[in-house]
Amino acid sequence: MLNNLNLKPPPTIIDVDIRDDAEILVPMLKRLLPFPDLPVLLIGGIAVGSIEEVRELEKDGELQKLITASGSAIGGAKRRKHKK
């Protein structure tokens, strides 16, 4: 979903379930975040929602607003065509 937006800077994705410290990190995140399940999207350090909530935000156009308000550019990573 985020890949299709061509964000600049690109998002940082952390797969907590494959980290060496997953047995510590996953329960800690579940206590700290307002959403019971992972994955959770953070934009500008703020938890926006689980995958279901993020899909709804995208459908309503709110996800794009949150991303641009955080300082990221949508479509900013597209390559320019070289003129010959």
C-alpha positions in Angstrom: 0.0 0.0 0.0 2.7 2.5 1.0 4.9 1.4 -1.9 2.3 2.6 -4.4 2.5 6.1 -3.0 6.2 6.5 -4.0 7.0 8.3 -0.7 10.0 10.5 -0.3 11.7 10.0 2.0 10.8 6.3 1.7 9.1 4.7 4.8 11.1 2.7 7.3 9.6 -0.8 7.8 10.6 -2.7 10.9 9.6 -6.4 11.0 9.5 -6.8 14.8 8.5 -10.5 14.6 11.8 -11.5 12.9 14.1 -9.4 15.2 16.4 -11.1 17.8 14.6 -9.2 20.5 11.0 -9.9 19.3 10.0 -11.7 22.5 10.7 -8.4 24.3 9.7 -5.9 21.7 6.3 -7.3 20.6 4.8 -7.3 24.1 6.3 -3.8 24.8 4.8 -2.4 21.6 1.4 -3.9 22.4 1.5 -2.1 25.8 2.6 1.2 24.4 0.5 1.4 21.3 -3.3 2.1 21.3 -3.9 -0.8 18.9 -4.0 -4.4 20.0 -2.6 -6.0 16.9 0.5 -5.6 14.8 1.2 -4.3 12.2 0.7 -0.7 13.2 1.5 2.3 11.0 3.3 5.2 12.6 3.4 8.5 10.8 5.5 11.2 12.3 6.0 9.1 15.4 2.2 8.8 16.0 0.4 5.5 15.8 -2.3 5.9 13.0 -3.8 2.4 13.1 -3.7 -1.2 12.4 -3.9 -2.5 8.8 -7.7 -2.3 8.7 -7.8 1.3 10.0 -5.0 2.3 7.5 -7.0 0.8 4.6 -10.0 2.8 5.7 -7.9 6.0 6.0 -6.5 5.4 2.5 -10.0 4.9 1.1 -11.2 8.1 2.6 -8.1 10.1 1.4 -7.1 10.8 5.0 -3.9 8.7 4.8 -2.5 10.9 2.1 -3.3 14.0 4.2 -1.5 12.5 7.3 1.5 11.6 5.2 1.9 15.1 3.6 1.3 16.8 7.0 4.2 14.8 8.4 6.5 16.3 5.7 6.7 13.4 3.3 6.1 13.9 -0.4 3.7 11.5 -2.2 4.9 10.7 -5.7 8.3 12.2 -4.8 10.3 9.1 -5.5 9.2 8.8 -9.1 12.1 8.9 -11.6 12.2 11.6 -14.1 12.5 10.7 -17.7 15.7 11.8 -19.3 15.4 14.0 -22.3 17.6 13.1 -25.3 
